[in-house]
Amino acid sequence: EITDNDFVLGIRPEFIKIDPNGKIKGKVYSSMPSGMETIVKIEINGYILTSVVFGNIDFVIGEDINFDFSSKSIILFNRKNQRLISTGSLE
């Protein structure tokens, strides 16, 4: 059951930057090259994030990767009523 204490953190896929020096660790859940960009699903602690990488790159499923967020812009929603709570920065 969804409660008033459940939240959704919104980060645009193009702001999730896969980088060997990234501070956040995850695993490649799926990789779909589609011409000029590749959609990469990243698993981190049971959650799936979607990243868009420019270029036709095929990541290996299960591969350990590092990533960072390239924008300070995030959005926080109430999961129960889907209302916007706040926008702001990760810093």
MMTF fields as JSON, N, C-alpha, C and O atoms, coordinates in Angstrom:
{
  "mmtfVersion": "1.0.0",
  "mmtfProducer": "UNKNOWN",
  "numBonds": 363,
  "numAtoms": 364,
  "numGroups": 91,
  "numChains": 1,
  "numModels": 1,
  "chainsPerModel": [1],
  "groupsPerChain": [91],
  "chainIdList": ["A"],
  "bondAtomList": [4, 2, 8, 6, 12, 10, 16, 14, 20, 18, 24, 22, 28, 26, 32, 30, 36, 34, 40, 38, 44, 42, 48, 46, 52, 50, 56, 54, 60, 58, 64, 62, 68, 66, 72, 70, 76, 74, 80, 78, 84, 82, 88, 86, 92, 90, 96, 94, 100, 98, 104, 102, 108, 106, 112, 110, 116, 114, 120, 118, 124, 122, 128, 126, 132, 130, 136, 134, 140, 138, 144, 142, 148, 146, 152, 150, 156, 154, 160, 158, 164, 162, 168, 166, 172, 170, 176, 174, 180, 178, 184, 182, 188, 186, 192, 190, 196, 194, 200, 198, 204, 202, 208, 206, 212, 210, 216, 214, 220, 218, 224, 222, 228, 226, 232, 230, 236, 234, 240, 238, 244, 242, 248, 246, 252, 250, 256, 254, 260, 258, 264, 262, 268, 266, 272, 270, 276, 274, 280, 278, 284, 282, 288, 286, 292, 290, 296, 294, 300, 298, 304, 302, 308, 306, 312, 310, 316, 314, 320, 318, 324, 322, 328, 326, 332, 330, 336, 334, 340, 338, 344, 342, 348, 346, 352, 350, 356, 354, 360, 358],
  "bondOrderList": [1, 1, 1, 1, 1, 1, 1, 1, 1, 1, 1, 1, 1, 1, 1, 1, 1, 1, 1, 1, 1, 1, 1, 1, 1, 1, 1, 1, 1, 1, 1, 1, 1, 1, 1, 1, 1, 1, 1, 1, 1, 1, 1, 1, 1, 1, 1, 1, 1, 1, 1, 1, 1, 1, 1, 1, 1, 1, 1, 1, 1, 1, 1, 1, 1, 1, 1, 1, 1, 1, 1, 1, 1, 1, 1, 1, 1, 1, 1, 1, 1, 1, 1, 1, 1, 1, 1, 1, 1, 1],
  "groupList": [{"groupName": "GLU", "atomNameList": ["N", "CA", "C", "O"], "elementList": ["N", "C", "C", "O"], "formalChargeList": [0, 0, 0, 0], "bondAtomList": [1, 0, 2, 1, 3, 2], "bondOrderList": [1, 1, 2], "singleLetterCode": "E", "chemCompType": "L-PEPTIDE LINKING"}, {"groupName": "ILE", "atomNameList": ["N", "CA", "C", "O"], "elementList": ["N", "C", "C", "O"], "formalChargeList": [0, 0, 0, 0], "bondAtomList": [1, 0, 2, 1, 3, 2], "bondOrderList": [1, 1, 2], "singleLetterCode": "I", "chemCompType": "L-PEPTIDE LINKING"}, {"groupName": "THR", "atomNameList": ["N", "CA", "C", "O"], "elementList": ["N", "C", "C", "O"], "formalChargeList": [0, 0, 0, 0], "bondAtomList": [1, 0, 2, 1, 3, 2], "bondOrderList": [1, 1, 2], "singleLetterCode": "T", "chemCompType": "L-PEPTIDE LINKING"}, {"groupName": "ASP", "atomNameList": ["N", "CA", "C", "O"], "elementList": ["N", "C", "C", "O"], "formalChargeList": [0, 0, 0, 0], "bondAtomList": [1, 0, 2, 1, 3, 2], "bondOrderList": [1, 1, 2], "singleLetterCode": "D", "chemCompType": "L-PEPTIDE LINKING"}, {"groupName": "ASN", "atomNameList": ["N", "CA", "C", "O"], "elementList": ["N", "C", "C", "O"], "formalChargeList": [0, 0, 0, 0], "bondAtomList": [1, 0, 2, 1, 3, 2], "bondOrderList": [1, 1, 2], "singleLetterCode": "N", "chemCompType": "L-PEPTIDE LINKING"}, {"groupName": "PHE", "atomNameList": ["N", "CA", "C", "O"], "elementList": ["N", "C", "C", "O"], "formalChargeList": [0, 0, 0, 0], "bondAtomList": [1, 0, 2, 1, 3, 2], "bondOrderList": [1, 1, 2], "singleLetterCode": "F", "chemCompType": "L-PEPTIDE LINKING"}, {"groupName": "VAL", "atomNameList": ["N", "CA", "C", "O"], "elementList": ["N", "C", "C", "O"], "formalChargeList": [0, 0, 0, 0], "bondAtomList": [1, 0, 2, 1, 3, 2], "bondOrderList": [1, 1, 2], "singleLetterCode": "V", "chemCompType": "L-PEPTIDE LINKING"}, {"groupName": "LEU", "atomNameList": ["N", "CA", "C", "O"], "elementList": ["N", "C", "C", "O"], "formalChargeList": [0, 0, 0, 0], "bondAtomList": [1, 0, 2, 1, 3, 2], "bondOrderList": [1, 1, 2], "singleLetterCode": "L", "chemCompType": "L-PEPTIDE LINKING"}, {"groupName": "GLY", "atomNameList": ["N", "CA", "C", "O"], "elementList": ["N", "C", "C", "O"], "formalChargeList": [0, 0, 0, 0], "bondAtomList": [1, 0, 2, 1, 3, 2], "bondOrderList": [1, 1, 2], "singleLetterCode": "G", "chemCompType": "PEPTIDE LINKING"}, {"groupName": "ARG", "atomNameList": ["N", "CA", "C", "O"], "elementList": ["N", "C", "C", "O"], "formalChargeList": [0, 0, 0, 0], "bondAtomList": [1, 0, 2, 1, 3, 2], "bondOrderList": [1, 1, 2], "singleLetterCode": "R", "chemCompType": "L-PEPTIDE LINKING"}, {"groupName": "PRO", "atomNameList": ["N", "CA", "C", "O"], "elementList": ["N", "C", "C", "O"], "formalChargeList": [0, 0, 0, 0], "bondAtomList": [1, 0, 2, 1, 3, 2], "bondOrderList": [1, 1, 2], "singleLetterCode": "P", "chemCompType": "L-PEPTIDE LINKING"}, {"groupName": "LYS", "atomNameList": ["N", "CA", "C", "O"], "elementList": ["N", "C", "C", "O"], "formalChargeList": [0, 0, 0, 0], "bondAtomList": [1, 0, 2, 1, 3, 2], "bondOrderList": [1, 1, 2], "singleLetterCode": "K", "chemCompType": "L-PEPTIDE LINKING"}, {"groupName": "TYR", "atomNameList": ["N", "CA", "C", "O"], "elementList": ["N", "C", "C", "O"], "formalChargeList": [0, 0, 0, 0], "bondAtomList": [1, 0, 2, 1, 3, 2], "bondOrderList": [1, 1, 2], "singleLetterCode": "Y", "chemCompType": "L-PEPTIDE LINKING"}, {"groupName": "SER", "atomNameList": ["N", "CA", "C", "O"], "elementList": ["N", "C", "C", "O"], "formalChargeList": [0, 0, 0, 0], "bondAtomList": [1, 0, 2, 1, 3, 2], "bondOrderList": [1, 1, 2], "singleLetterCode": "S", "chemCompType": "L-PEPTIDE LINKING"}, {"groupName": "MET", "atomNameList": ["N", "CA", "C", "O"], "elementList": ["N", "C", "C", "O"], "formalChargeList": [0, 0, 0, 0], "bondAtomList": [1, 0, 2, 1, 3, 2], "bondOrderList": [1, 1, 2], "singleLetterCode": "M", "chemCompType": "L-PEPTIDE LINKING"}, {"groupName": "GLN", "atomNameList": ["N", "CA", "C", "O"], "elementList": ["N", "C", "C", "O"], "formalChargeList": [0, 0, 0, 0], "bondAtomList": [1, 0, 2, 1, 3, 2], "bondOrderList": [1, 1, 2], "singleLetterCode": "Q", "chemCompType": "L-PEPTIDE LINKING"}],
  "groupTypeList": [0, 1, 2, 3, 4, 3, 5, 6, 7, 8, 1, 9, 10, 0, 5, 1, 11, 1, 3, 10, 4, 8, 11, 1, 11, 8, 11, 6, 12, 13, 13, 14, 10, 13, 8, 14, 0, 2, 1, 6, 11, 1, 0, 1, 4, 8, 12, 1, 7, 2, 13, 6, 6, 5, 8, 4, 1, 3, 5, 6, 1, 8, 0, 3, 1, 4, 5, 3, 5, 13, 13, 11, 13, 1, 1, 7, 5, 4, 9, 11, 4, 15, 9, 7, 1, 13, 2, 8, 13, 7, 0],
  "groupIdList": [1, 2, 3, 4, 5, 6, 7, 8, 9, 10, 11, 12, 13, 14, 15, 16, 17, 18, 19, 20, 21, 22, 23, 24, 25, 26, 27, 28, 29, 30, 31, 32, 33, 34, 35, 36, 37, 38, 39, 40, 41, 42, 43, 44, 45, 46, 47, 48, 49, 50, 51, 52, 53, 54, 55, 56, 57, 58, 59, 60, 61, 62, 63, 64, 65, 66, 67, 68, 69, 70, 71, 72, 73, 74, 75, 76, 77, 78, 79, 80, 81, 82, 83, 84, 85, 86, 87, 88, 89, 90, 91],
  "secStructList": [7, 7, 7, 6, 6, 7, 3, 3, 3, 3, 7, 7, 4, 4, 4, 3, 3, 3, 7, 6, 6, 7, 1, 3, 3, 3, 3, 3, 3, 3, 3, 3, 3, 7, 1, 1, 3, 3, 3, 3, 3, 3, 3, 3, 6, 6, 3, 3, 3, 3, 3, 3, 3, 3, 1, 7, 7, 7, 7, 7, 6, 6, 7, 3, 3, 3, 3, 3, 3, 7, 7, 1, 7, 3, 3, 3, 3, 3, 6, 6, 6, 7, 7, 3, 3, 3, 3, 3, 7, 7, 7],
  "xCoordList": [0.841, 0.0, 0.884, 1.85, 0.558, 1.293, 0.823, -0.377, 1.783, 1.46, 1.86, 2.446, 1.539, 1.939, 3.448, 3.964, 4.156, 5.604, 6.375, 7.597, 5.688, 6.341, 6.531, 5.604, 7.759, 8.091, 8.713, 9.216, 8.676, 9.32, 10.292, 9.927, 11.532, 12.561, 12.707, 12.989, 12.518, 12.583, 13.875, 14.219, 14.588, 15.82, 15.741, 15.531, 15.902, 15.802, 16.917, 18.051, 16.604, 17.597, 18.891, 19.964, 18.809, 20.03, 20.926, 22.06, 20.44, 21.245, 21.926, 22.645, 21.706, 22.393, 23.556, 23.363, 24.754, 25.948, 26.801, 27.331, 26.922, 27.783, 29.225, 29.605, 30.023, 31.398, 32.227, 31.837, 33.363, 34.199, 34.593, 34.857, 34.637, 35.002, 33.774, 33.906, 32.585, 31.354, 31.329, 31.916, 30.652, 30.636, 29.585, 29.63, 28.627, 27.551, 27.781, 28.079, 27.642, 27.867, 26.542, 25.601, 26.487, 25.31, 25.699, 26.878, 24.687, 24.89, 24.003, 22.903, 24.488, 23.685, 22.565, 22.82, 21.336, 20.157, 19.732, 19.332, 19.823, 19.567, 20.249, 20.55, 20.483, 21.141, 20.502, 20.423, 20.041, 19.389, 19.927, 19.431, 20.952, 21.429, 20.333, 19.711, 20.1, 19.04, 19.484, 18.84, 20.592, 21.081, 21.991, 23.106, 21.521, 22.363, 22.476, 23.284, 21.674, 21.747, 21.51, 20.993, 21.902, 21.704, 20.944, 21.307, 19.891, 19.131, 19.686, 19.694, 20.15, 20.748, 19.919, 19.715, 19.449, 18.758, 19.812, 20.552, 19.865, 20.866, 20.151, 19.215, 20.599, 20.032, 20.92, 22.137, 20.281, 20.997, 20.112, 19.052, 20.56, 19.838, 18.371, 17.497, 18.101, 16.744, 15.911, 14.759, 16.457, 15.764, 16.364, 17.543, 15.549, 16.011, 15.975, 14.938, 17.119, 17.223, 17.418, 18.013, 16.931, 17.107, 18.043, 17.837, 19.075, 20.04, 20.023, 19.765, 20.298, 20.456, 21.895, 22.359, 22.6, 23.988, 24.012, 23.469, 24.624, 24.693, 25.773, 26.911, 25.406, 26.279, 25.701, 24.891, 26.122, 25.643, 26.587, 27.526, 26.342, 27.207, 26.391, 25.272, 26.945, 26.234, 26.909, 27.995, 26.266, 26.786, 26.457, 25.483, 27.259, 27.073, 26.131, 26.366, 25.063, 24.111, 24.868, 25.654, 24.629, 25.288, 26.618, 27.202, 27.102, 28.375, 28.284, 27.3, 29.309, 29.389, 29.741, 30.658, 29.012, 29.31, 29.219, 28.593, 29.843, 29.755, 29.044, 29.121, 28.345, 27.65, 27.493, 27.683, 27.144, 26.878, 25.648, 25.178, 25.134, 24.076, 24.733, 25.511, 24.432, 25.11, 24.344, 24.816, 23.195, 22.391, 22.03, 21.905, 21.865, 21.43, 19.913, 19.357, 19.252, 17.796, 17.159, 17.303, 16.463, 15.715, 14.296, 14.034, 13.399, 12.0, 11.553, 11.853, 10.841, 10.336, 8.818, 8.189, 8.232, 6.78, 6.29, 7.014, 5.053, 4.364, 3.847, 3.094, 4.233, 3.851, 2.349, 1.749, 1.756, 0.343, -0.575, -1.463, -0.366, -1.269, -0.607, -1.241, 0.657, 1.426, 1.61, 1.839, 1.512, 1.703, 3.17, 3.919, 3.564, 4.916, 5.116, 4.304, 6.2, 6.537, 7.576, 7.442, 8.631, 9.724, 10.594, 10.627, 11.293, 12.369, 13.612, 13.522, 14.756, 15.946, 17.199, 17.304, 18.164, 19.517, 19.884, 19.374, 20.786, 21.307, 22.397, 22.81, 22.865, 23.95, 23.401, 24.162],
  "yCoordList": [-1.185, 0.0, 1.245, 1.324, 2.199, 3.466, 4.368, 4.532, 4.95, 5.828, 7.262, 7.536, 8.177, 9.576, 9.758, 10.835, 8.731, 8.818, 8.239, 8.113, 7.882, 7.367, 8.502, 9.261, 8.604, 9.697, 9.168, 8.045, 9.981, 9.678, 10.81, 11.985, 10.441, 11.407, 11.374, 10.32, 12.515, 12.581, 13.222, 14.34, 12.478, 12.973, 12.595, 11.425, 13.538, 13.257, 12.3, 12.428, 11.339, 10.34, 10.933, 10.37, 12.057, 12.64, 13.275, 13.646, 13.406, 13.95, 12.859, 13.163, 11.597, 10.484, 10.116, 9.484, 10.51, 10.371, 9.191, 9.18, 8.193, 7.046, 7.508, 8.044, 7.281, 7.791, 6.866, 6.612, 6.353, 5.472, 6.109, 5.397, 7.437, 8.139, 8.593, 9.328, 8.16, 8.555, 8.077, 7.047, 8.822, 8.535, 7.507, 6.986, 7.208, 6.278, 4.992, 5.035, 3.841, 2.545, 1.853, 1.924, 1.187, 0.423, -0.695, -0.905, -1.412, -2.479, -2.215, -1.678, -2.593, -2.466, -3.501, -4.703, -3.026, -3.887, -4.226, -5.354, -3.237, -3.457, -2.357, -1.281, -2.651, -1.7, -1.832, -2.93, -0.701, -0.744, 0.362, 1.488, 0.036, 1.005, 1.259, 0.321, 2.526, 2.847, 3.985, 5.032, 3.755, 4.76, 5.765, 5.43, 7.003, 8.082, 8.076, 8.815, 7.248, 7.193, 5.772, 4.928, 5.526, 4.23, 4.454, 5.313, 3.681, 3.741, 2.664, 1.484, 3.073, 2.158, 2.184, 3.244, 1.029, 0.9, 0.469, -0.49, 1.198, 0.945, 0.484, 1.135, -0.649, -1.154, -0.702, -0.887, -0.105, 0.324, 0.05, 0.655, -0.859, -1.219, -1.572, -1.169, -2.322, -2.753, -1.746, -2.031, -0.582, 0.444, 0.481, 0.18, 0.849, 0.953, 2.418, 3.076, 2.918, 4.266, 4.148, 3.18, 5.109, 5.116, 6.249, 7.402, 5.903, 6.876, 6.866, 5.834, 8.012, 8.106, 8.515, 9.553, 7.678, 7.935, 8.241, 7.474, 9.331, 9.669, 8.827, 8.769, 8.183, 7.264, 5.862, 5.538, 5.042, 3.671, 2.767, 2.207, 2.624, 1.863, 0.721, 0.931, -0.493, -1.633, -2.032, -2.611, -1.724, -2.087, -3.553, -4.085, -4.201, -5.605, -5.719, -5.097, -6.514, -6.735, -7.295, -8.232, -6.718, -7.149, -6.471, -6.644, -5.699, -4.992, -3.94, -3.205, -3.867, -2.811, -1.506, -1.459, -0.448, 0.866, 1.922, 1.713, 3.04, 4.205, 5.301, 5.382, 6.149, 7.261, 8.411, 8.263, 9.552, 10.773, 11.437, 11.057, 12.422, 13.268, 14.537, 15.156, 14.946, 16.096, 17.396, 18.462, 17.318, 18.521, 18.604, 17.582, 19.8, 19.974, 19.971, 20.089, 19.837, 19.92, 18.549, 17.638, 18.414, 17.204, 17.604, 18.755, 16.645, 16.911, 15.849, 14.668, 16.257, 15.343, 15.359, 16.412, 14.15, 14.008, 13.186, 12.333, 13.44, 12.571, 11.395, 11.593, 10.181, 9.017, 8.728, 8.246, 9.015, 8.679, 9.537, 9.01, 10.859, 11.729, 12.319, 13.076, 11.979, 12.399, 13.913, 14.436, 14.603, 16.06, 16.405, 15.713, 17.493, 18.019, 18.56, 19.34, 18.142, 18.642, 19.745, 20.803, 19.483, 20.448, 20.188, 19.076, 21.215, 21.078, 21.645, 22.527, 21.144, 21.661, 21.014, 20.62, 20.904, 20.473, 19.277, 19.109, 18.436, 17.315, 17.778, 17.022, 18.99, 19.5, 20.329, 20.837],
  "zCoordList": [0.0, 0.0, 0.0, 0.758, -0.836, -0.915, 0.216, 0.437, 0.93, 2.053, 1.738, 0.69, 2.655, 2.505, 2.631, 2.332, 3.066, 3.236, 2.054, 2.128, 0.959, -0.239, -1.234, -1.519, -1.762, -2.667, -3.948, -3.988, -4.989, -6.262, -6.546, -6.511, -6.826, -7.185, -8.698, -9.268, -9.358, -10.81, -11.298, -10.916, -12.159, -12.779, -14.252, -14.57, -15.14, -16.579, -17.011, -16.55, -17.895, -18.312, -18.863, -18.647, -19.567, -20.131, -19.072, -19.374, -17.834, -16.744, -15.917, -14.964, -16.272, -15.621, -16.532, -17.57, -16.144, -16.993, -16.539, -15.428, -17.425, -17.142, -17.322, -18.363, -16.264, -16.24, -15.352, -14.212, -15.841, -15.01, -13.685, -12.716, -13.623, -12.393, -11.598, -10.62, -12.015, -11.322, -9.886, -9.554, -9.042, -7.604, -7.194, -6.08, -8.098, -7.776, -8.563, -9.757, -7.89, -8.528, -8.819, -8.03, -9.962, -10.333, -11.287, -11.57, -11.78, -12.761, -13.966, -13.835, -15.129, -16.342, -16.278, -16.213, -16.298, -16.271, -17.701, -17.987, -18.595, -20.021, -20.821, -20.303, -22.088, -22.978, -24.345, -24.895, -24.904, -26.204, -27.108, -27.08, -27.919, -28.897, -29.924, -30.422, -30.235, -31.198, -32.112, -32.189, -32.795, -33.732, -33.061, -32.662, -32.933, -32.408, -30.883, -30.322, -30.21, -28.758, -28.283, -29.015, -27.038, -26.405, -25.112, -24.309, -24.914, -23.664, -22.749, -23.099, -21.579, -20.624, -19.341, -18.749, -18.921, -17.631, -16.618, -16.837, -15.504, -14.468, -13.203, -12.738, -12.648, -11.398, -10.246, -10.264, -9.245, -8.051, -6.838, -6.675, -6.007, -4.774, -5.021, -4.254, -6.088, -6.378, -7.149, -7.478, -7.445, -8.231, -9.634, -9.822, -10.611, -11.992, -12.424, -12.338, -12.888, -13.445, -14.952, -15.426, -15.693, -17.142, -17.529, -17.149, -18.291, -18.774, -20.301, -20.92, -20.897, -22.343, -22.607, -22.134, -23.376, -23.736, -25.232, -26.028, -25.613, -27.026, -27.693, -27.226, -28.776, -29.495, -29.451, -28.583, -30.386, -30.507, -29.722, -30.287, -28.427, -27.525, -26.945, -26.476, -26.974, -26.406, -25.097, -25.104, -23.985, -22.674, -22.391, -22.923, -21.562, -21.226, -20.028, -18.992, -20.167, -19.078, -17.873, -18.01, -16.693, -15.469, -15.203, -14.133, -16.169, -16.031, -14.924, -14.844, -14.07, -13.061, -13.756, -14.577, -13.425, -13.993, -12.904, -11.865, -13.158, -12.282, -13.049, -14.275, -12.295, -12.94, -11.966, -10.759, -12.518, -11.761, -12.35, -13.423, -11.65, -12.179, -12.679, -11.952, -13.929, -14.506, -14.31, -14.705, -13.717, -13.494, -12.024, -11.349, -11.535, -10.154, -10.051, -8.959, -11.182, -11.209, -10.968, -11.783, -9.852, -9.539, -9.149, -8.801, -9.213, -8.879, -7.879, -8.054, -6.837, -5.82, -5.852, -5.75, -5.997, -6.052, -4.878, -4.364, -4.448, -3.512, -4.328, -5.282, -3.972, -4.767, -4.676, -5.637, -3.543, -3.345, -4.214, -4.886, -4.205, -4.973, -6.222, -6.958, -6.464, -7.631, -7.739, -8.829, -6.628, -6.631, -6.466, -5.777, -7.113, -7.001, -5.597, -5.099, -4.965, -3.634, -3.741, -3.126, -4.543, -4.602, -5.82, -6.347, -6.258, -7.228, -6.563, -5.709, -6.952, -6.298, -6.784, -7.945, -5.886, -6.19, -5.336, -4.229, -5.866, -5.084, -4.137, -3.257, -4.297, -3.432, -2.309, -1.487]
}
